[in-house]
């Protein structure tokens, strides 16, 4: 290292070096190294400013092992500022006394952390202010927009705030609250006292690209290393975060009042192969021209659900309860656990089955005819002006892209409850939470309409009563019985040499083939990571640890 960089370059610093005639960027990941290389080493060519400090650098190395990353670089990029930062900002720590505070959050912090079950329409700001009163708080939200809105509100309370990644330098210097979306889990926060995760149930908190790290697990480990407190906040906390943690919920009546008004349309009496998803109850909402209505159905392609023509029972997997599909003629197969059986109704024994439900394009025309007003189709890729129409139909993207809705209608909630994914129940609850935030709490005039044949499902019971604990208890028991996370660890392996690679993982794991992918199951995340680290990993093999949709 040149003497010119002695004071500006340290662990985690970003530098540039000459390699094969060009300059490439990198990070300093170790110092005071005794090298046995006899050749002349090239000096560092340039300092590119600050990167993760020593503690966050060690956290990145842990995360690379935990999520079976082939390289450390993606995590170092996440932990570094988006622009060159040569010096940290001026410390701006204050004594936080701002109101309102959250007695429940304070109680959890005093007992060493845990989970706060906060209803969908409750304000999250008091929880943040209570965390900031203890010391520097690192707050992670699912979305950039949500983090920006909370940061603006915090600034109005005179709390010093750094919104990352934009205010990375200020965060490194020291503030009361460092806040941001998923990547803020690796943001600088000197003197970290409380790690606060908002909307822990939201899938946006998990990185989609490999390594598929989750902000929840990163914050838990970061708090443990720093001697800080970890608190998760969610209307419907996942089984992962509830496992072996204390969950604090509001009184039943207060929690129920902050959930939306949910009504159920029982579709069991309608023949599934002939039925329309436009029910009488939906038509009544559509023809009230004073209401803005969003209709949700997560179906764009061919129908997957099948039902018995004789007794009208939906076909479900006898092992895990997910939906089954007739992929091969004469065979019903579960995409979740791969169990197969003959095309036979488990309820009445009939072999006559029918596919269920249309896609969004056909539904738009059908809803428009029933509503007597124009209907806009919304998908994740569509562009539109939501002020030009009052009725919308589309995938769940409509819940994120349309504002000010009076009624949210789930046209076919069976598709969510019976999805061939082990997290189907949690993901269905997450949709109801999002709908609840759009329409508001009970008594405000908003309304969530759920069309289903599974009227006794735990998720339906929880939504109607405003008590997510009902579904949570049953989900934990089901995961325990089936040895699913958090009672095991899962990874999807794919690539040209995936099969030979999984055969080298050893006896600590079990491997099941799903088409061109291989599902690896281990008793714990540590055992899974260790097994992958020991095996010779070919280039081109992709490993998705903690896959959310299997």
Beta strands, then each sheet from edge to edge (+ up, - down):
strand 1: 14-19
strand 2: 22-27
strand 3: 46-47
strand 4: 114-117
strand 5: 137-140
strand 6: 161-164
strand 7: 177-180
strand 8: 194-198
strand 9: 229-234
strand 10: 247-249
strand 11: 262-266
strand 12: 293-296
strand 13: 306-308
strand 14: 324-328
strand 15: 331-334
strand 16: 340-342
strand 17: 353-355
strand 18: 376-378
strand 19: 391-394
strand 20: 407-410
strand 21: 447-452
strand 22: 489-494
strand 23: 509-514
strand 24: 517-522
strand 25: 542-545
sheet 1: 2+ 1- 3+
sheet 2: 6+ 7+ 5+ 8+ 9+ 4+ 10+
sheet 3: 11+ 21+ 20+ 12+ 19+ 18+
sheet 4: 13+ 17-
sheet 5: 14+ 15- 16+
sheet 6: 23+ 24- 22+ 25-
end
